[in-house]
Amino acid sequence: MDVLEGMPRVLVLLCSAIVLTGAAAIAVFGRSGPGLDPAREQAVRASVESHLEQNHWHGVLQAQYVQQRVGWFCAIEIIEADENADESTVGLQTVCEEFTAVAGELVIGSGETVPRIATVTSAPQPVEVRRVEPAPDGAPNAKWIDDHFSWLGAKKLRRTQYRDLHDETVTKALSAFGLPSDAPVRPRI
């Protein structure tokens, strides 16, 4: 009978240990912010995308198609956000691509897929982009991600689908160039 009476105490201790271990793991690895409400998230997306599109480097299409309109179009996924009283820090995955229209076709030029950290004004202020920091290329990339994203955010970042963000840039470019949604899309020649 002593064995049966001691059993619930062992189960209680075991369950308590599991709960405490989980709470400690979240405290250590899961420092992602509470996120943004949907309206604020949309405003942040629009502001950061516009900032990136207006402040982008010159790509290959701008050199090749000097007489034509060429534009950069960006799409972002917000991975995590941390809002403070004065400013918010937002971890992002970004896709920015250069496009032009040639003979009814959308032509893709330069592009990049880069994790970034954006600093924006906090609610209730209107969203104003204060700065955007891209992850470095090459070997320092993984460490930068670990330094700038929570453990959970880094996991989510690595699961982000490039194709979904690319499709958003294509849709934006088709609309901007007045092309139909079923217009051919091709890389530059």
Buried (B, 14 or more C-beta within 10 A) or exposed (E): EEEEEEEEEEEEEEEEEEEEEEEEEEEEBEBBBEBBEEEBBEBBBEBBBEBBBEEBEEBBBBEBBEEEEBBBBBBBBBBBBBBEEEBBBBBBBBBBBBBBBBEEEBBBBBBBEBBBBBBBBBBEEEBEBEEBEBBEEEEEBEEBBEEBBBBBBBEBBEEBEEEEBBEBBBEBBBEBBEBEEEBEBEEBE
